[in-house]
Structures are given as C-alpha cells and as structure tokens.
Amino acid sequence: MWKNLLWIKSATTKAAGCVQVKAGICGSDEVIMVSYWRSEQDLKHFFRGEPHRQMMQFVMKHPDSLCLYNETYQSGHSGKYSHEPQGMAMLYAS
C-alpha cells in the first residue's frame, strides 16, 4: 500500500472532473483519501478508466491493504472555512 499511495493520489487528482484529493495518515497501516468530483458522471468515468482498473488489480492481490468506501453527497452549498476553500467549497462559487 505505501509504495502505491502517491501514485493512487496522483492518478486520481489527474482524472477529468476531480477537483481535489485530500489524504491523511490515520495509523501505521491506515490511510484515508477523500476525493471531490464535479459530478457523479465524472466519478463513474474514472471508475471505468485504466488507473482505477490498476488500483482494483492491486486490491485483488492485496485485499487486506485497502478498505474502500465510495460515498456521494449532494449539497447546494459548502460550509465555512477559516482558510482557503477546500473540498466541496471548491465546487461552489463564493
């Protein structure tokens, strides 16, 4: 997992429709990545692409190294930020 982490973040960030990827280390064997997408269609297009296929091949070979959660949220506005906009705030006009 650790060897592939930067590649996974980079490949996701470069995908059409991806606005931002945030990653953090939760523990010695746990990392969290959250990606923000312009639309559900962009996310589905990424799921059908080559980088995602390669990610899933890695998961199939090493099933205990990655736990995936795919969630979508619909919101009409973002929250308040104390610094520059992050995540969903990047999707809405200020």
ZAMARNU-548795 format. One record per residue: residue in one letter; x, y, z of N, C-alpha, C, O in turn; residue number from 1. Coordinates in steps of 0.2 Angstrom, whole numbers, always signed. Example, Ala and Ser with C-alpha at 12.3 -4.5 7.8 and 13.67 -1.06 7.14 Angstrom:
2
resn:a&n.xx:+66&n.yy:-28&n.zz:+39&ca.xx:+62&ca.yy:-22&ca.zz:+39&c.xx:+66&c.yy:-16&c.zz:+39&o.xx:+71&o.yy:-17&o.zz:+42&resi:1
resn:s&n.xx:+64&n.yy:-11&n.zz:+35&ca.xx:+68&ca.yy:-5&ca.zz:+36&c.xx:+64&c.yy:+0&c.zz:+39&o.xx:+67&o.yy:+6&o.zz:+40&resi:2
END
This chain:
94
resn:m&n.xx:+4&n.yy:-6&n.zz:+0&ca.xx:+0&ca.yy:+0&ca.zz:+0&c.xx:+4&c.yy:+6&c.zz:+0&o.xx:+3&o.yy:+11&o.zz:-4&resi:1
resn:w&n.xx:+9&n.yy:+7&n.zz:+4&ca.xx:+13&ca.yy:+13&ca.zz:+5&c.xx:+17&c.yy:+14&c.zz:-2&o.xx:+17&o.yy:+20&o.zz:-3&resi:2
resn:k&n.xx:+19&n.yy:+9&n.zz:-5&ca.xx:+23&ca.yy:+11&ca.zz:-12&c.xx:+18&c.yy:+14&c.zz:-17&o.xx:+20&o.yy:+17&o.zz:-21&resi:3
resn:n&n.xx:+11&n.yy:+12&n.zz:-16&ca.xx:+7&ca.yy:+14&ca.zz:-21&c.xx:+3&c.yy:+21&c.zz:-19&o.xx:-1&o.yy:+23&o.zz:-24&resi:4
resn:l&n.xx:+4&n.yy:+23&n.zz:-13&ca.xx:+0&ca.yy:+28&ca.zz:-11&c.xx:+0&c.yy:+35&c.zz:-15&o.xx:-5&o.yy:+38&o.zz:-17&resi:5
resn:l&n.xx:+6&n.yy:+37&n.zz:-16&ca.xx:+7&ca.yy:+43&ca.zz:-20&c.xx:+4&c.yy:+42&c.zz:-27&o.xx:+2&o.yy:+47&o.zz:-30&resi:6
resn:w&n.xx:+5&n.yy:+36&n.zz:-30&ca.xx:+3&ca.yy:+35&ca.zz:-37&c.xx:-5&c.yy:+35&c.zz:-37&o.xx:-8&o.yy:+38&o.zz:-42&resi:7
resn:i&n.xx:-8&n.yy:+32&n.zz:-32&ca.xx:-15&ca.yy:+32&ca.zz:-32&c.xx:-18&c.yy:+40&c.zz:-31&o.xx:-23&o.yy:+42&o.zz:-35&resi:8
resn:k&n.xx:-15&n.yy:+44&n.zz:-27&ca.xx:-17&ca.yy:+50&ca.zz:-26&c.xx:-16&c.yy:+54&c.zz:-32&o.xx:-20&o.yy:+58&o.zz:-35&resi:9
resn:s&n.xx:-10&n.yy:+54&n.zz:-36&ca.xx:-9&ca.yy:+57&ca.zz:-42&c.xx:-13&c.yy:+55&c.zz:-47&o.xx:-16&o.yy:+60&o.zz:-51&resi:10
resn:a&n.xx:-14&n.yy:+49&n.zz:-48&ca.xx:-19&ca.yy:+47&ca.zz:-54&c.xx:-26&c.yy:+49&c.zz:-53&o.xx:-29&o.yy:+51&o.zz:-58&resi:11
resn:t&n.xx:-28&n.yy:+49&n.zz:-47&ca.xx:-35&ca.yy:+52&ca.zz:-45&c.xx:-35&c.yy:+59&c.zz:-46&o.xx:-40&o.yy:+61&o.zz:-49&resi:12
resn:t&n.xx:-30&n.yy:+63&n.zz:-44&ca.xx:-30&ca.yy:+70&ca.zz:-45&c.xx:-30&c.yy:+72&c.zz:-52&o.xx:-33&o.yy:+77&o.zz:-54&resi:13
resn:k&n.xx:-27&n.yy:+68&n.zz:-56&ca.xx:-26&ca.yy:+70&ca.zz:-63&c.xx:-33&c.yy:+68&c.zz:-67&o.xx:-33&o.yy:+70&o.zz:-73&resi:14
resn:a&n.xx:-37&n.yy:+64&n.zz:-64&ca.xx:-43&ca.yy:+62&ca.zz:-68&c.xx:-48&c.yy:+68&c.zz:-70&o.xx:-48&o.yy:+72&o.zz:-66&resi:15
resn:a&n.xx:-51&n.yy:+68&n.zz:-76&ca.xx:-55&ca.yy:+73&ca.zz:-78&c.xx:-61&c.yy:+73&c.zz:-73&o.xx:-64&o.yy:+68&o.zz:-71&resi:16
resn:g&n.xx:-62&n.yy:+79&n.zz:-70&ca.xx:-68&ca.yy:+80&ca.zz:-66&c.xx:-66&c.yy:+80&c.zz:-58&o.xx:-70&o.yy:+82&o.zz:-54&resi:17
resn:c&n.xx:-60&n.yy:+78&n.zz:-57&ca.xx:-58&ca.yy:+78&ca.zz:-50&c.xx:-56&c.yy:+85&c.zz:-48&o.xx:-51&o.yy:+87&o.zz:-51&resi:18
resn:v&n.xx:-58&n.yy:+87&n.zz:-43&ca.xx:-57&ca.yy:+94&ca.zz:-40&c.xx:-51&c.yy:+94&c.zz:-35&o.xx:-47&o.yy:+98&o.zz:-35&resi:19
resn:q&n.xx:-51&n.yy:+89&n.zz:-31&ca.xx:-46&ca.yy:+89&ca.zz:-26&c.xx:-46&c.yy:+82&c.zz:-22&o.xx:-51&o.yy:+78&o.zz:-22&resi:20
resn:v&n.xx:-40&n.yy:+80&n.zz:-20&ca.xx:-39&ca.yy:+74&ca.zz:-16&c.xx:-36&c.yy:+76&c.zz:-10&o.xx:-30&o.yy:+79&o.zz:-10&resi:21
resn:k&n.xx:-39&n.yy:+74&n.zz:-4&ca.xx:-35&ca.yy:+75&ca.zz:+2&c.xx:-34&c.yy:+68&c.zz:+5&o.xx:-38&o.yy:+64&o.zz:+5&resi:22
resn:a&n.xx:-28&n.yy:+68&n.zz:+8&ca.xx:-25&ca.yy:+62&ca.zz:+11&c.xx:-22&c.yy:+63&c.zz:+18&o.xx:-20&o.yy:+68&o.zz:+19&resi:23
resn:g&n.xx:-23&n.yy:+58&n.zz:+22&ca.xx:-20&ca.yy:+58&ca.zz:+29&c.xx:-19&c.yy:+52&c.zz:+31&o.xx:-22&o.yy:+47&o.zz:+30&resi:24
resn:i&n.xx:-13&n.yy:+51&n.zz:+36&ca.xx:-11&ca.yy:+45&ca.zz:+39&c.xx:-15&c.yy:+44&c.zz:+45&o.xx:-15&o.yy:+49&o.zz:+50&resi:25
resn:c&n.xx:-19&n.yy:+39&n.zz:+46&ca.xx:-23&ca.yy:+38&ca.zz:+52&c.xx:-19&c.yy:+33&c.zz:+57&o.xx:-20&o.yy:+33&o.zz:+63&resi:26
resn:g&n.xx:-14&n.yy:+29&n.zz:+54&ca.xx:-11&ca.yy:+24&ca.zz:+59&c.xx:-5&c.yy:+21&c.zz:+54&o.xx:-5&o.yy:+22&o.zz:+48&resi:27
resn:s&n.xx:-2&n.yy:+16&n.zz:+57&ca.xx:+4&ca.yy:+13&ca.zz:+54&c.xx:+1&c.yy:+9&c.zz:+48&o.xx:+5&o.yy:+8&o.zz:+43&resi:28
resn:d&n.xx:-5&n.yy:+7&n.zz:+48&ca.xx:-7&ca.yy:+3&ca.zz:+42&c.xx:-14&c.yy:+6&c.zz:+40&o.xx:-18&o.yy:+2&o.zz:+37&resi:29
resn:e&n.xx:-15&n.yy:+12&n.zz:+41&ca.xx:-21&ca.yy:+15&ca.zz:+39&c.xx:-20&c.yy:+22&c.zz:+36&o.xx:-17&o.yy:+27&o.zz:+39&resi:30
resn:v&n.xx:-23&n.yy:+23&n.zz:+30&ca.xx:-23&ca.yy:+30&ca.zz:+27&c.xx:-30&c.yy:+31&c.zz:+24&o.xx:-34&o.yy:+27&o.zz:+22&resi:31
resn:i&n.xx:-32&n.yy:+38&n.zz:+24&ca.xx:-38&ca.yy:+40&ca.zz:+22&c.xx:-37&c.yy:+44&c.zz:+16&o.xx:-33&o.yy:+49&o.zz:+16&resi:32
resn:m&n.xx:-41&n.yy:+43&n.zz:+11&ca.xx:-41&ca.yy:+48&ca.zz:+5&c.xx:-48&c.yy:+50&c.zz:+3&o.xx:-53&o.yy:+46&o.zz:+3&resi:33
resn:v&n.xx:-49&n.yy:+56&n.zz:+3&ca.xx:-56&ca.yy:+59&ca.zz:+1&c.xx:-55&c.yy:+63&c.zz:-6&o.xx:-51&o.yy:+67&o.zz:-6&resi:34
resn:s&n.xx:-59&n.yy:+61&n.zz:-11&ca.xx:-59&ca.yy:+65&ca.zz:-17&c.xx:-65&c.yy:+68&c.zz:-18&o.xx:-71&o.yy:+66&o.zz:-16&resi:35
resn:y&n.xx:-65&n.yy:+74&n.zz:-21&ca.xx:-70&ca.yy:+78&ca.zz:-23&c.xx:-71&c.yy:+79&c.zz:-31&o.xx:-66&o.yy:+80&o.zz:-34&resi:36
resn:w&n.xx:-77&n.yy:+78&n.zz:-33&ca.xx:-78&ca.yy:+77&ca.zz:-40&c.xx:-84&c.yy:+82&c.zz:-42&o.xx:-88&o.yy:+84&o.zz:-39&resi:37
resn:r&n.xx:-83&n.yy:+85&n.zz:-48&ca.xx:-88&ca.yy:+90&ca.zz:-51&c.xx:-94&c.yy:+86&c.zz:-52&o.xx:-100&o.yy:+90&o.zz:-51&resi:38
resn:s&n.xx:-95&n.yy:+80&n.zz:-54&ca.xx:-101&ca.yy:+77&ca.zz:-55&c.xx:-100&c.yy:+69&c.zz:-54&o.xx:-95&o.yy:+66&o.zz:-54&resi:39
resn:e&n.xx:-106&n.yy:+66&n.zz:-53&ca.xx:-106&ca.yy:+59&ca.zz:-52&c.xx:-104&c.yy:+56&c.zz:-58&o.xx:-101&o.yy:+50&o.zz:-58&resi:40
resn:q&n.xx:-106&n.yy:+59&n.zz:-64&ca.xx:-104&ca.yy:+56&ca.zz:-71&c.xx:-96&c.yy:+56&c.zz:-71&o.xx:-93&o.yy:+51&o.zz:-74&resi:41
resn:d&n.xx:-93&n.yy:+61&n.zz:-69&ca.xx:-85&ca.yy:+61&ca.zz:-69&c.xx:-82&c.yy:+56&c.zz:-65&o.xx:-78&o.yy:+52&o.zz:-67&resi:42
resn:l&n.xx:-85&n.yy:+55&n.zz:-59&ca.xx:-83&ca.yy:+49&ca.zz:-55&c.xx:-84&c.yy:+42&c.zz:-58&o.xx:-80&o.yy:+38&o.zz:-58&resi:43
resn:k&n.xx:-90&n.yy:+41&n.zz:-61&ca.xx:-91&ca.yy:+35&ca.zz:-64&c.xx:-86&c.yy:+34&c.zz:-70&o.xx:-84&o.yy:+28&o.zz:-71&resi:44
resn:h&n.xx:-85&n.yy:+39&n.zz:-74&ca.xx:-80&ca.yy:+39&ca.zz:-79&c.xx:-73&c.yy:+37&c.zz:-77&o.xx:-70&o.yy:+33&o.zz:-80&resi:45
resn:f&n.xx:-71&n.yy:+39&n.zz:-71&ca.xx:-65&ca.yy:+37&ca.zz:-68&c.xx:-65&c.yy:+30&c.zz:-66&o.xx:-60&o.yy:+26&o.zz:-67&resi:46
resn:f&n.xx:-71&n.yy:+28&n.zz:-63&ca.xx:-71&ca.yy:+21&ca.zz:-61&c.xx:-70&c.yy:+16&c.zz:-67&o.xx:-68&o.yy:+10&o.zz:-66&resi:47
resn:r&n.xx:-72&n.yy:+18&n.zz:-73&ca.xx:-71&ca.yy:+14&ca.zz:-79&c.xx:-64&c.yy:+15&c.zz:-83&o.xx:-63&o.yy:+12&o.zz:-88&resi:48
resn:g&n.xx:-60&n.yy:+19&n.zz:-80&ca.xx:-53&ca.yy:+21&ca.zz:-83&c.xx:-48&c.yy:+16&c.zz:-81&o.xx:-49&o.yy:+12&o.zz:-76&resi:49
resn:e&n.xx:-42&n.yy:+16&n.zz:-85&ca.xx:-37&ca.yy:+12&ca.zz:-83&c.xx:-33&c.yy:+13&c.zz:-76&o.xx:-32&o.yy:+8&o.zz:-73&resi:50
resn:p&n.xx:-32&n.yy:+19&n.zz:-74&ca.xx:-29&ca.yy:+20&ca.zz:-67&c.xx:-34&c.yy:+16&c.zz:-62&o.xx:-31&o.yy:+13&o.zz:-57&resi:51
resn:h&n.xx:-40&n.yy:+17&n.zz:-62&ca.xx:-44&ca.yy:+13&ca.zz:-57&c.xx:-44&c.yy:+6&c.zz:-58&o.xx:-44&o.yy:+2&o.zz:-53&resi:52
resn:r&n.xx:-44&n.yy:+3&n.zz:-64&ca.xx:-43&ca.yy:-4&ca.zz:-65&c.xx:-37&c.yy:-6&c.zz:-62&o.xx:-37&o.yy:-12&o.zz:-59&resi:53
resn:q&n.xx:-31&n.yy:-3&n.zz:-63&ca.xx:-25&ca.yy:-5&ca.zz:-60&c.xx:-25&c.yy:-4&c.zz:-52&o.xx:-23&o.yy:-9&o.zz:-49&resi:54
resn:m&n.xx:-29&n.yy:+0&n.zz:-49&ca.xx:-30&ca.yy:+1&ca.zz:-42&c.xx:-34&c.yy:-5&c.zz:-40&o.xx:-32&o.yy:-8&o.zz:-35&resi:55
resn:m&n.xx:-39&n.yy:-7&n.zz:-43&ca.xx:-43&ca.yy:-13&ca.zz:-41&c.xx:-39&c.yy:-20&c.zz:-42&o.xx:-40&o.yy:-24&o.zz:-38&resi:56
resn:q&n.xx:-34&n.yy:-20&n.zz:-47&ca.xx:-30&ca.yy:-26&ca.zz:-48&c.xx:-26&c.yy:-27&c.zz:-41&o.xx:-25&o.yy:-32&o.zz:-39&resi:57
resn:f&n.xx:-23&n.yy:-21&n.zz:-39&ca.xx:-19&ca.yy:-21&ca.zz:-33&c.xx:-23&c.yy:-23&c.zz:-27&o.xx:-21&o.yy:-27&o.zz:-23&resi:58
resn:v&n.xx:-29&n.yy:-21&n.zz:-26&ca.xx:-34&ca.yy:-23&ca.zz:-21&c.xx:-35&c.yy:-30&c.zz:-21&o.xx:-35&o.yy:-34&o.zz:-16&resi:59
resn:m&n.xx:-36&n.yy:-33&n.zz:-27&ca.xx:-37&ca.yy:-40&ca.zz:-28&c.xx:-31&c.yy:-44&c.zz:-26&o.xx:-32&o.yy:-50&o.zz:-23&resi:60
resn:k&n.xx:-25&n.yy:-42&n.zz:-27&ca.xx:-19&ca.yy:-45&ca.zz:-25&c.xx:-18&c.yy:-45&c.zz:-18&o.xx:-15&o.yy:-49&o.zz:-14&resi:61
resn:h&n.xx:-20&n.yy:-39&n.zz:-15&ca.xx:-18&ca.yy:-37&ca.zz:-8&c.xx:-25&c.yy:-35&c.zz:-4&o.xx:-25&o.yy:-29&o.zz:-2&resi:62
resn:p&n.xx:-30&n.yy:-39&n.zz:-3&ca.xx:-36&ca.yy:-37&ca.zz:-1&c.xx:-36&c.yy:-34&c.zz:+6&o.xx:-40&o.yy:-30&o.zz:+8&resi:63
resn:d&n.xx:-31&n.yy:-36&n.zz:+10&ca.xx:-31&ca.yy:-33&ca.zz:+17&c.xx:-27&c.yy:-26&c.zz:+17&o.xx:-27&o.yy:-23&o.zz:+23&resi:64
resn:s&n.xx:-25&n.yy:-24&n.zz:+12&ca.xx:-21&ca.yy:-17&ca.zz:+12&c.xx:-25&c.yy:-11&c.zz:+10&o.xx:-23&o.yy:-6&o.zz:+11&resi:65
resn:l&n.xx:-31&n.yy:-12&n.zz:+9&ca.xx:-35&ca.yy:-6&ca.zz:+7&c.xx:-43&c.yy:-8&c.zz:+8&o.xx:-45&o.yy:-13&o.zz:+7&resi:66
resn:c&n.xx:-46&n.yy:-3&n.zz:+11&ca.xx:-53&ca.yy:-3&ca.zz:+13&c.xx:-56&c.yy:+3&c.zz:+9&o.xx:-54&o.yy:+8&o.zz:+10&resi:67
resn:l&n.xx:-61&n.yy:+1&n.zz:+5&ca.xx:-64&ca.yy:+6&ca.zz:+0&c.xx:-71&c.yy:+8&c.zz:+3&o.xx:-75&o.yy:+4&o.zz:+5&resi:68
resn:y&n.xx:-72&n.yy:+15&n.zz:+3&ca.xx:-79&ca.yy:+17&ca.zz:+4&c.xx:-80&c.yy:+22&c.zz:-2&o.xx:-76&o.yy:+27&o.zz:-3&resi:69
resn:n&n.xx:-85&n.yy:+21&n.zz:-5&ca.xx:-87&ca.yy:+26&ca.zz:-11&c.xx:-94&c.yy:+29&c.zz:-9&o.xx:-99&o.yy:+26&o.zz:-9&resi:70
resn:e&n.xx:-94&n.yy:+35&n.zz:-7&ca.xx:-100&ca.yy:+39&ca.zz:-5&c.xx:-101&c.yy:+45&c.zz:-9&o.xx:-96&o.yy:+48&o.zz:-11&resi:71
resn:t&n.xx:-107&n.yy:+47&n.zz:-10&ca.xx:-108&ca.yy:+53&ca.zz:-14&c.xx:-113&c.yy:+57&c.zz:-9&o.xx:-117&o.yy:+55&o.zz:-6&resi:72
resn:y&n.xx:-112&n.yy:+64&n.zz:-10&ca.xx:-116&ca.yy:+68&ca.zz:-6&c.xx:-118&c.yy:+74&c.zz:-11&o.xx:-115&o.yy:+76&o.zz:-16&resi:73
resn:q&n.xx:-124&n.yy:+76&n.zz:-10&ca.xx:-127&ca.yy:+82&ca.zz:-14&c.xx:-128&c.yy:+87&c.zz:-9&o.xx:-132&o.yy:+87&o.zz:-4&resi:74
resn:s&n.xx:-126&n.yy:+93&n.zz:-11&ca.xx:-127&ca.yy:+99&ca.zz:-7&c.xx:-127&c.yy:+105&c.zz:-11&o.xx:-124&o.yy:+105&o.zz:-16&resi:75
resn:g&n.xx:-131&n.yy:+110&n.zz:-9&ca.xx:-132&ca.yy:+116&ca.zz:-13&c.xx:-127&c.yy:+121&c.zz:-11&o.xx:-126&o.yy:+126&o.zz:-14&resi:76
resn:h&n.xx:-123&n.yy:+120&n.zz:-5&ca.xx:-118&ca.yy:+125&ca.zz:-3&c.xx:-113&c.yy:+121&c.zz:+1&o.xx:-114&o.yy:+116&o.zz:+3&resi:77
resn:s&n.xx:-108&n.yy:+125&n.zz:+2&ca.xx:-102&ca.yy:+122&ca.zz:+6&c.xx:-102&c.yy:+125&c.zz:+13&o.xx:-106&o.yy:+130&o.zz:+14&resi:78
resn:g&n.xx:-98&n.yy:+122&n.zz:+18&ca.xx:-98&ca.yy:+125&ca.zz:+24&c.xx:-93&c.yy:+131&c.zz:+24&o.xx:-92&o.yy:+134&o.zz:+19&resi:79
resn:k&n.xx:-91&n.yy:+133&n.zz:+30&ca.xx:-87&ca.yy:+139&ca.zz:+31&c.xx:-80&c.yy:+137&c.zz:+32&o.xx:-79&o.yy:+132&o.zz:+36&resi:80
resn:y&n.xx:-75&n.yy:+140&n.zz:+30&ca.xx:-68&ca.yy:+138&ca.zz:+30&c.xx:-64&c.yy:+144&c.zz:+33&o.xx:-65&o.yy:+150&o.zz:+32&resi:81
resn:s&n.xx:-59&n.yy:+142&n.zz:+38&ca.xx:-55&ca.yy:+148&ca.zz:+41&c.xx:-50&c.yy:+150&c.zz:+37&o.xx:-47&o.yy:+155&o.zz:+38&resi:82
resn:h&n.xx:-48&n.yy:+146&n.zz:+32&ca.xx:-43&ca.yy:+147&ca.zz:+27&c.xx:-45&c.yy:+147&c.zz:+20&o.xx:-51&o.yy:+148&o.zz:+19&resi:83
resn:e&n.xx:-41&n.yy:+145&n.zz:+15&ca.xx:-43&ca.yy:+144&ca.zz:+8&c.xx:-48&c.yy:+139&c.zz:+8&o.xx:-48&o.yy:+134&o.zz:+12&resi:84
resn:p&n.xx:-53&n.yy:+139&n.zz:+3&ca.xx:-58&ca.yy:+134&ca.zz:+2&c.xx:-55&c.yy:+127&c.zz:+0&o.xx:-50&o.yy:+127&o.zz:-3&resi:85
resn:q&n.xx:-58&n.yy:+122&n.zz:+3&ca.xx:-56&ca.yy:+115&ca.zz:+2&c.xx:-62&c.yy:+111&c.zz:+0&o.xx:-67&o.yy:+113&o.zz:+2&resi:86
resn:g&n.xx:-61&n.yy:+106&n.zz:-3&ca.xx:-66&ca.yy:+101&ca.zz:-4&c.xx:-72&c.yy:+104&c.zz:-8&o.xx:-71&o.yy:+106&o.zz:-13&resi:87
resn:m&n.xx:-78&n.yy:+103&n.zz:-5&ca.xx:-84&ca.yy:+105&ca.zz:-8&c.xx:-84&c.yy:+112&c.zz:-9&o.xx:-88&o.yy:+115&o.zz:-14&resi:88
resn:a&n.xx:-81&n.yy:+116&n.zz:-5&ca.xx:-81&ca.yy:+124&ca.zz:-6&c.xx:-78&c.yy:+125&c.zz:-13&o.xx:-79&o.yy:+131&o.zz:-16&resi:89
resn:m&n.xx:-74&n.yy:+121&n.zz:-16&ca.xx:-71&ca.yy:+122&ca.zz:-22&c.xx:-76&c.yy:+121&c.zz:-28&o.xx:-74&o.yy:+123&o.zz:-34&resi:90
resn:l&n.xx:-81&n.yy:+118&n.zz:-26&ca.xx:-86&ca.yy:+117&ca.zz:-32&c.xx:-91&c.yy:+122&c.zz:-32&o.xx:-95&o.yy:+122&o.zz:-37&resi:91
resn:y&n.xx:-92&n.yy:+126&n.zz:-27&ca.xx:-97&ca.yy:+132&ca.zz:-27&c.xx:-94&c.yy:+139&c.zz:-28&o.xx:-89&o.yy:+140&o.zz:-25&resi:92
resn:a&n.xx:-97&n.yy:+143&n.zz:-31&ca.xx:-95&ca.yy:+150&ca.zz:-31&c.xx:-95&c.yy:+153&c.zz:-25&o.xx:-100&o.yy:+152&o.zz:-21&resi:93
resn:s&n.xx:-90&n.yy:+157&n.zz:-23&ca.xx:-90&ca.yy:+160&ca.zz:-16&c.xx:-95&c.yy:+166&c.zz:-16&o.xx:-95&o.yy:+170&o.zz:-11&resi:94
END
